[in-house]
Amino acid sequence: MAIIIDTSQDMCVLPELYPQPGSAEEKAAFHKLQEKMPKLFEKVSTNRLSEHTSVIVPSMTLHQDELLKLKGAIYYEERLLYLLMLLRRPRTRLVFVTSKQIHPTVVDYYLHLLTGVPAGHAKKRLVLLDTNDNSNLPLSQKILERPMLMDRIRKAVGDLDNAHLVCFNTTSLERTLAVQLGIPLYGLDPDLLDLGSKSGCREIFRDAGIPMPAGRERLKTTEEIVAGLADLWEERPEIKRAVVKLNEGFSGEGNAIFDYRPIMDVRTASRSLREEAIEKQLTTGLKFEAETEVWENFSRKFSEMGGICEEFIEGELKRSPSVQCRVNAVGEPQVISTHDQLLGGPSGQVYLGCTFPADKDYRIPIQKYGEKIAEVLASKGVIGRFAVDFVVVKRGEEWDCYAIEINLRKGGTTHPFLMLKFLTDGHYDTDAGLYLTSTGQPRYYLASDNITAPYYKGVSPDDLIDIAVYHNLHFHSATERGVVFHLIGAMCQYGKLGVTCIGNSPEDAEYLYEKILKVLELETKGGGWKDRQKSFS
């Protein structure tokens, strides 16, 4: 049930009860709560019958200007619905809070995927709450502004000593939320956020001894970007292009391409003449990954959050794999999986989806790099899941690997892998870089957050499930194969859908993906649903 509360007055902070957000007192309270996490983690991870409550707040607390570039961003909260699979544990409770009410069919769809536990049993241990607020504000902020909702969450949790908070990413807002709820956060300390900025990433790669593109970090002004691009030109005289990145950009939407080739006539000129040409090219010829971006807006955000410039890695055969890692609550770094990312956009930097696992020719080398990076991050106190993105280029018979960035949050590769794990009860074999089911059979998948078409609009969750069942595309627990949907709520309004196609081979996963595209076009554009409805008349 949605709650409508008048938030015209500031009700976020109650000084008599809670420390001021961002204060030393709040940070001390947060660190005190965090001391509970190792014991909670060990109890839950070693005993499936332990009583425990997880509060799930899938707030995408990211730079709001950048979030506006993401179509249907509010529905990305649904990506964390894979955590409903935790209800397989018979004494686990979930309190799942979203901006808007999740369609009941979407909830039933995920509960149907549970194995070993009747959906009705799981549903009794699931509390769904929402803010009834579709605005672009971070969900965590919306919750903090609703004291009655905060109270409902506390009451749903019950024993505060036996619960923890899970979020999409962590910032000072999530720290305040944890403190005011009185439960620890399984995630990054916000004071360590800079480690995941584009500048912080380069410094981590340097500490870990990982190869990365030539570049400059900790830039803020146009003058510093110009100087950084000039330095790159001197360091790499053969360079063709560079990437200018906002520190807090995500999914590649905060990137832009700088092209040196139009100003090659000044390559051997004086530094001042080269910088003059670079500045003109920067302000008039920068190519943005986001369709709506312009220099005036980009430079304003760059001055606010800072950023980097680095060499754009060229190559005829080039791919962008990633390594998924985590540092658990007791500080142990682990590699979880590898993926090949599916990228789009003007220069192939916008995340569209992924295939699992990464290609066998380079999955083990990047996995080893991921291990080193995870060890460095663990030594700095990082906790939680994160992904490291690479660019690999084939030169001769070898693949050259370059670390590009670290995403200190749950990302586009998190939910498909964990959904596979929850559905099949298998494990990731780090020696082979493969996922094996409980019976030892390998599984592969192709996942995407960006299946879009204008004729998908108007398709309700009920319609989508009917289409999947009619064409036998849904996931079958007996065969451990099929299609799992996410972002279901975005389809009706935005014509956008997410899928994870789980197959017995890479080719099988791709076959399922291509089949779902054909089926959706047949049903939504071709009107296949009309013929099916006739059969029931």
N, C-alpha and C positions, 0 to 999 in steps of 0.2 A: 504494500500500500504506500503510495507517495505521501509525503508530508509537505505541506505548504506553510511556510513560516515567513512572517514579515521581517526582512533583514535590512530595513531602511536605517536602523541604528546599528552602531558597532557593538556586536554581542560576542565577538570572537574571543576576547580575553577577559577573564574575571580575575583581577589582580589579587583579590583576597584568597583565591584558591590556587592559582597557577602562577609560575614565574613569568616575567615578561618575555615574549618570543625573542630569541637571539641573545638573551642576557647570559651572563656567566652562570647565574642560578639555574636557568633552564638547561644549559649544557651539562652542568653537574648532575641535574636530575636525570637527564637522558643517559649519561654514562653509568649512573647507578642502575637504571633499568636494564641497560645493555649487559650488565654483569650476570643477569639471569639467563641469557641466551645459551651459553655452553651447556648448562645443566638441562635446560628444556630440550635442546637439540639431541643430546645423548639419550634422554628418556624416550623421546618420540621416535628417534631413528632405530632404537634397539627393541622397542616393544610396540607392536601394532595395536595392542589392546589398551594402551595408555590413554587416559582421558586428557583431551587437549582441545583448545579452541584457536582457530586461525581467523583473524580479521583481515579480509582482503579488500584493499582500497586501490583499484587500478588507475590511480591518478597519473595522467601524463603531464607531470609538472615540468614543462619545458618552456623555453622562450615563446611567448604568445604570438609574436610576429611570425616565427618559424612554424608554429603549430597551425596557423591559419592556412598554410600552404598544403596541408594534408586534408584531402577530401574525406568528409565523414569522420573527422578526428574523434568525435564523441563516442562513436561506436567501437573505436579501438579499445575501449575499456572491456569489451566483450572478449578480447583475446585471452584475458586471464581466466576465462571460464573453464579452461582446462584444469584449474585447481579444484573444480568440483569433483574430480576423480579422487581427491583425498578422502572423500566420504566412503570409500571402500573400507577404510579403517572404522570398525563398528563403534568406537567411542570418540571419534573426531567430530567436532562441530565446526561449521563455517558460518561466519557472518560476512556476507558479500554486499558491499556498498557501492552503488553506481550513481551517476548523475541523473539518469532517467530510468524508469522502471524497465526491466528486461522483459521482453515478450514471453509469456508463459510457455509458448511452444519451444522457444530457444532453451529455456531451462529444462523442460521435459526431454528435449533432444540430448542434452549432455547427460542427464541422469540415466537415460536409456543406455548410454555407452558403458555404464558401470558394470563390472563383472563381479560375481560372487556376493553381491549385496542387492536385495530387492530395492527398486527405486523408491517405494513408499517408505522403507526404513531410512534411506538416505535423506529423503525430503524432510523428515521430522527433525533432522539435525542440521538443516540449512535455514538460515535466516537471511532473507533478502530485504535490503533497505535502499532507499534512494533519496536524493535531494530535491527531485522534481525541478531541476534547473538545467536547461539545455544550453546555457551560456558557455562562452569559451574560457571561463575561469577554470583554474585547476580544481579537480574534484576535492582534493584535500582542503583547499581554501573554502569551498562550498560547505563542507562538513563542519569545519571549525566555526563557520558563521551561523550554525544552527545548534544552539545548546540543547534543545529538546531531542534532536537527532543524536547528538553526542551521548545524551543520557540513555537513549534507547540502545545504542551500541554497547555501552557499559553493562546495562541490564542483560543484554543478550549474551555477553561474554561470561558474566557470572564471576567465577574465580579469576581475578586479575593476575594471580601468581602462576596461573596455568594456561596462559595465552600469549600470543605474540601477533605482531602486525606485519603484513606483507604488502608491498607497494610495487608499482611498475618501476619507478625510480625514486630516489630520495633527495630531498632538498631540505632547507630549513623548515618548510611547511610540514613535511612528514615528521621531522623531529618534534615540532610543536604538537602535532597530532598524537604521536606516541606518548609524550609527556602528559598531555591532558587526558588521554585515555587510561594512562597508568600501566601500559604494557610495553615490552621491548619491541624493537624493530629489527626484523631479520633483513638487514641491508646495510648499505654504506653509511658511515658517519658523514653527514653533510660537510663537515670541516675538511673532508678529503675529496670533495667534488672536483677540485682543480686537476686531480690526477687523470680524470677522464676528459678534460678539455683537449682540444686539438694541440695546444701548446704543451700541456701536461703529458700527453701521449708520447710526444717526441722525446721528452726527457726520460720517461720510463723506458722507452726502446733503447735509449743511449745507456741507461744504467744496466739493462739486461744484455747489452751487447748484440742487439738484433739489427739486421740490415734494414734501412729505411731510405726513402728518397732524400736527396740533398734538399735542404730547406732552411728556413729561418722561423723562429717562433717568438712569442711574446711581443707581437706587433700590435699597435693601437691606431696610429695615425696614417693618413695617406702617404706622408713623407716616409714613414717607416716601411710601408709596403713597397714603395718605389725603391728604397735603399735595399730591401731584401731581394727584390727581383733583380736589381743590378748586381748584387753579390752573387746570386745564382748564375747569372750570365757569365760572370768572370770565372766562377768555379766550374761551370759546365758550358764551355764555349759552343758545344754542338747542340745545346738545348733548343727545342722547338716550342714547347709550351710549359706553362706552370699552372698550378692550382692555387687559388686564393681561397682560404676557408675561414668561416666564422668559427670561433672557439666553441660555440654552443649549437652549431648547426647539426641536424640529424637527417638520416635517410638520404644524405647527399644533397638535400635541398639548400643547404647553406654554402655550397661550393660555386666557384666561378672559374672559368678558364681564361688565362692570359696567354696570348699568342705573340711570340717574339718575331715570327716570320715577316709580318708587315713592316718591321723596323730594322731589318737586317742591314740596311745601308749605313747604320750608325754603330754597328757592332764593334768596329775598331776605332771609333771616335773617342774623345775624351770622356771621362766619367760624367762630367756635368751635362754634356750633350746627350749621352745615353740616358741619363736619368730624366732629362727633359722629354725625350721621345717616349720613354717608358710611362711617364705620368700622363702624357696625352693619350697613349694607347690604353692605359688603365681606366681613365675616366670616360673614354668614348667607345672603346672596343672590347671591354670585358664581356665575356659570354657566360650568362648565368644559367645554372641548372633549373632553377625555378622559373616558370614561364612568365610570372608577373613581376619579377624582380627588376629593379633599375638601380643605376649607380648611386643616386642620391640616397635612396633608402638603404642600400647595402653598406655604403660608407658610414652612414649614421649608426647602424647596428655594429659595424666593425669597431667604431670608436667607443661604443658602449661595452662590448664584450671581448674585444680583441680577437686575434686570430693568427694565422700562419700563412706563409707561402712556401710551396715546395714543388720540386720538379714533377711534371706529369710524365709518368712512365710510359714510353712508347713501345710498340711491338705489334707485329702482325698477328701473333698468337698470344693473346693475353686473357687472363681470367682473374676473378676476384673471390678467392676462398676466404673463409673465416674459421676461427677456432673458438669454441664455446668452453668457458672455464667457470669454476666457482671456487671461492674460499669459504669453507663451511664455518659454522658458528664456533668451532674449536680451533680455527685458524689453519686448517689443512688445505693447501692448494690442490686442485684437481682439474684435469682436462676431461670434458664431458663428451664432446663431439667435434666433428669438422663438417663444413658445408661448402658448396660452391654457390656463390650468390648469383642471382639473376638480376642484372642491372639494366636500366634504361635511361631516358633523359638525353639531352643534346650530345653529351660526351660520355654517356655510359656510367654515370656516377649515382643515379637514383635507385634505391633499393626497391625491387619489385617482388622478389621471392628467392627461393633457394632449392637446391637439391642436396640430398644426403645419401651417402657421405661425399666428401670432396674426392676429386680424382685420385686414384691410387698412385699416380706418378709423383704427387707432392703432398699427399695428406699426412704422411709421417713426418717429413721435415717441418711443416708448419705446426704440427702438433707439438714437436719438441720446442719450437720457438714459443708456443703458447705456454708450455710448462715453465719456461724461464720467466716469462712476463708475469705469470700467476705467482711465482715465488717472490718476485720483487714487490708486487702489490700486497701480498700477504705480509711481507716484512714491514710494510708501511701501515698495516692495520686494516686493510680492506676486507670486508665481509660481503658475501653475496655472489650473484651470478653476473657474468660479463662476457663480452665477445671481443675478439681481436680480429680486425679486418686486414687482409693482405692483398697485394697485387702480385701475381706471378706471371712471368714472361718467359716463353721458351726461346732459348738461344742455342742453336745446335741441338744436342740431345739432352740438354739440362734445362731445368726450370730455375730461373732466378727469382727469389722471394723478397718482397719488400713489405714491412709492416706499415700500415697506413693509419689506423686509429684504434682506440679502445672505447667500447661502449659500456660504461659502468652502469648497466641497467638490464632489465629483461628486454630483449629485442625481438626482431622478426624471426630469428632462428630459435628462440627459446620455446615458444608454445608448440610448434610442430614436433620437436624432438621429445618434449615431455609428454605430449599426447601419445606418441608412439610408445613411450616407456610405460605409461599408465595402462594403455590398452593391451599390451602384450606381456608385461611383467618380465621383460628381458633385461639385457645389460649391454653396455658399450665395451667392446673388446679393444683396448688401447693398442695392443700389439698389432692387430690387423687393421684397426681403424674402421671396424664394422660393428653394426648393431645386430645382436643375436637374440632371438626370442627365447622364451623359457624352454623350448624344445631344441634350441641350438640352430634354428633356421635364420639366415640373414634376411633383413628387411631394409627396404630402400624407400625414399619418398621424394616427391616434388611438391613444394608448398609455395603458395603465393597469397599475398594480401591484396592483390591488385587485379582481380578478374573484373573488368568493367565493360559495360556497354550501355548505351542510352536506352535500349529496349529491355534492359533488366528492371528498369524502374517500375514500381507498382507491384513487383512480385513480393508477396508477404512471406513470412517464415513458414506458414502452413503450406503455401504454394510450393515453396522450395523443397520442403520435406516430401511432399507428395510426388514431385518430379523425381527426386532421388530414389524413392522407394519403387516407383513405377518402372524406372529404367535400371533397377538393381545396382545402383551406384553407391549405396551407403556402405559403411564399414561393417564387415561380418566378423564377429569374434571367433567363429569356428575356423575360418580360413586365415584370420588375421590379415585381411586384405580389404581395400576399398577406400572410399572417400569420406573424409571428415571435414565438415564445414565450420568456418568461423566468420566473424563480421556479418552474421546472418541478418542482424537488424539494419545494416546499412543498405541492403539490397533495394528495399522498397523506395527509400528516399533518394539514394545516391546512385543506384545502379551499380553497386560495388559489392564484391563478395570475396571471402578468403577460403582457400581449400588446402587440405593436406592429403595428397594422393599416395597411399601406402601400397607398395607392390612387392612382388617376389624378386624383382630385378630392377635396375634403373630403367630399362626399356618398358617394363610392366607399369611402373609408376608414371612414366611419360604417356603411355597408352591411356591410362585412366584419366590423366589430365586432359589430353586431347578429346577424349570421349565426353567428359563433362562439358567442355566448351561447345562441342557439337550439339549435345543434348539441350543445353541452355539456349542456344541459338534457335534450335528447332522449336522448343517450347515457347519461348518469349517473342521471337521475331517471326517464326513461321506459323505460330498459332496451333501447335500440336496439342495443347491443352484442350482446345475446343473439341477435337475428335474424341479425346478421352472422356470428356464430360458427357458426350452423346451416349457413350456406352453405359452410363449409369442412369440415363433418362428412361 
